[in-house]
Amino acid sequence: MIVVAIATVYPFLNVLALSLNDSTDSVRGGITIFPREFTLKNYNVIFSFGGLLTGFKISVLRTIVGTILGLISSSMLAFVLARPDFQARRALSVYLAVTMYVSAGLIPTYLLIKDLHLMGTFAVYVLPGLVSAFNVFVIRSFIDGIPYALQESAKIDGANDFTIYWRVILPMTTPALATIALFVAVGQWNSWFDTYLYNATSPSLTTLQYELMKVLQSTTTGNNGDYHNATSMTQVLATVSPESVKMAITIVVTVPILLVYPFLQRYFVKGMTLGAVKG
């Protein structure tokens, strides 16, 4: 276990050390888990680009909204599929399973988004991924392990279907919901390609990942691109190496997820285990 822990933690500590080390000194190599010449210049370069603050706000907002709505929609559908009195449960399950292996492709998806007038809107970050077949199956597998007698008892007490879902099923599926929440949140936080496709011309809807991608591209090509508000950016980029900026970017996009994961860890392990057994 010690060997596994070292193999897991060392790469992250090495990336952190490189991001905090002077880029000129890093070229010499030999950096392990401690920076040899400590500096925050790499992070200063990243955050001196315009648009990062707006991108951070939009990324946080899309992560929160996308995760909450994704959990509600997927759990509702999973609740319906788990009902033994739902006659079309098998047909709908097969239909959902097919979508996991067959997709329309990039061009049809782009045309669909365009026809739905979602381009240049915040909704394009949330609506396309509102329901995931994988998430539905994980939650449904968990619900299948809950005795149906609990729902019948709630019906006898006068509860309708929504009340059963909200007050009985949701509280008992916390481990599965926490697992799916982590999956959805990571996906939303790391996503940048949808911004590139649909909101590249909308600076107010940019995301942190997309802005950091442009920073990385600027450090590689030496082109300031859209960052015309940055002061003497060409001179600033000349003082750092692309490799050091890559490491700093990696830390910036990883830390928020690392801060969230400890709160979901015990639910995550339990949810994945039960979901796998029930599959």
N, C-alpha and C positions, 0 to 999 in steps of 0.2 A: 504493500500500500504506500509505503514511503517513496518507492521508485515511481509508482504511478502518479503520486501527488507532485513529485518534482517534475516529471515529464509534462504534467498538465499546467503547473504554475509557472515554470521557468520561461516558456515563450512569452507569456504576458508580461512578466517582470522585465524581460529583455527588451520588449517593445517599449515599455514605460521608461526604462533607462535610456534608450536611444532617443526617445522623444524629449527627454530632459537634458540631453547632452549636446554640447556645441557641435553643430553639423560638420564643421571643418575637422574637428578632432575625431568625429565618428568615422570619417573616411579611413582613418588609420586602422580601424577594427579593434578587436579585443575588449569590446564592451560586453559585460555580463549582465548582472542584475542591479548594478549601481552605476550612475553616470560618472564619468571621469572628470568632465568639466561642466558643472551644472549651469544651466541657462534656461530661461523661459522664452527665448527668442523664437523658437519654432512655433509656440502657441501664439506669440504676439503676431507673427506673420499670418497665421490662419485667421485670427479674429480682427485683423486690420482690413480684411476684405469686406466690402459692403454686402448687405443682404443676409449675413449670418444670423443676426438677431431676429429678423423677420422669419427666416427659415426655421430657426429654433422654435419660435412660437407656433408656426403652422405644423411643424412635426409633432410637438407636444399635443396640440389640439387634435390633429388627425389620429394620433395614437389613442388618446382618451375616447374620443367620439367613436372611432372605428372599432375599438375593443368593446365598448359598452353595447353598441348596436349589433355588432357581430355576435356577442354572447346571447343577447336577447333573441335575435332572429334564429340562430342555430339551435338554441335550447328549446324554443317553441316548436320548431320542426321536429326535433328529436323527441319531444314529448308526444307529439302526434304519432310519430312512427312507432313509438313504444307502446301505444295503446293496442291491446289485443282486439278491441272492438272496431278498430279502423280497417275496413275491408280492403282498401287499396295500399296497405302498408308495404306489401311485397313488391308490387309494381313500382311504387314510388322509390323504394329502396334500390331496386335495380336501375331505375332511371338516374338516381343520384350517383350510383357506383360507376355508371358509364362515363359521367362527366369527369371522373378522376383519371380516366385513361384517354379520353378523346376530347380535344378542344378545337375551337374554330380556327385558331391561329391569330397572329398579330394583326394582319390587315383587316379581316372581318371584324375583329374586336374594335379596332380603331374606327372603322366606318360606323359601327353600332354606337359607339360613344359619341361620335359626331352627329349622327341622326337623332340621338336623344338630347342633343344640345347640352351635354355635360362638360364640354371643353371650356376651359377658362372659368371653372367653378370649383368650389371646395367639395361639392358632392362627388366629384369624380374620384376622390380619394377613398370614399366610404361605400358608395352604392355597388360598384362592381364586385367587391369582395364581401358583401353583406352576409352571404350564406356560403359556407364551405362544406362540401360533402364529407370530407375527412372529419371536420369538427362535429358535424351532425352525428356521424357514426360513433365517435368516441363518447359523446354525451348520451346517445341512445343506449349504448352498451352499459353505461353506468346506471341509467334509469331502469333497464331490464333487471338489474339486481335488487331493485326496491320492490318489496311485496305489493302486488296490485291491490291487496286487501286494504291498504292505507287509503287509496283513492276511493275505493268503494265505501269505506267508513266516512270519508269526507262528504261523499255524495249523500249518504244517509243523513248527515248533519245539515244538509241544505247547501253545500258548496257547489258552485258551477265549475265548468272546466277551467276557466281562467283562474279562479280562486285556488283550485287544486294545484295548478301549475305554479302559481306565484307563492303560495303559502306552504305547500307540502313538498313539491318536487324540487324547486330551486334551492331551498335551504339544505336539502339532503344531498344535493349534487355539487356541493361546494368544491370538493377535490377535483372533479372533472372540469368544472367551470374555471378553477384557478389554472389548471393545465392548459385549457384552450385560451384563456386570457393571456398567458405568457406567449403562446404561439402567435396569436393575433397581434399582440403588442410589439413583439420583435419584428414581425413582418411589416407592420405599419411604420415602425421607427426606421427600419433599414431601407425602405422603399424609396427609390429616386427615379426609376425609369418612367413611371407614370407621370411624374412632373415634367420630365423631358419630352414626353409625347404630347401631353394635353395642356400643360400650363407653363411651358417654357417662355411664353411671351407675356406672362402675368407675374410681375415681380412681387406683388402683394400676396401671391399664393405659392411662392417658392418654398422648398423644404430644405432642412439642414443638410440632408444627404446630398441633394442636388447641388447645393452651394459648395459643399466640401469637394464634390467631384470636380467642380469648375476650378476650385483652388488647386487641386492636384494637377489638373490639366494645365493651369497657368504656370505652375512651378516646373512642369516638364517642358512646355513649349516656349515659355518666356513671354506668352501673350496675355495681356491683361484682360482681354475679352470684355465682359460687361462691367468690369470693376473700374469704371471711369472716376468714381468718387474716392478711390483709395489714393493716398498721398504718396507720390514717388514709389509706386508699387514695383516698378522695374528695378530700382535700386535696392529695394527691400528683398526682392526675390533673389537678387544676386548674392545675398549674404547667407543663404541657407541652401541645403542640398535637397533635391526631391525626395530622397530616402528619409531624411529626418522629418520632412513635412508629412510623408506617408505614415510614419509612426505616430506623430502627434494627432493626425486625423483618426487613426485607429483607436487611440485612447479616447478621443472626444466622443466618438459614436458608440463606444462600448460601455463607458462608465454608467450612463443612465440605466441601462439594462441590468448591469451588475448591482446597482443600488436597489432595484425592484425585486430581483430574484430571491434574495434571502427571505423576504416576507411570504413568498409563494412556494418555497422549496418543499416543505412537508406536504402541502396539498399536491404539488406537482408530482412527486414520487408516488403517492397513493393513487392519484388519478390515472397516471400512466400504467401502473400495475394492474388496477382493476379493469381498465379499458382493454388492455392486452389479453387478460384472461377471458373476458366476456366476448371479445370479438366474434 
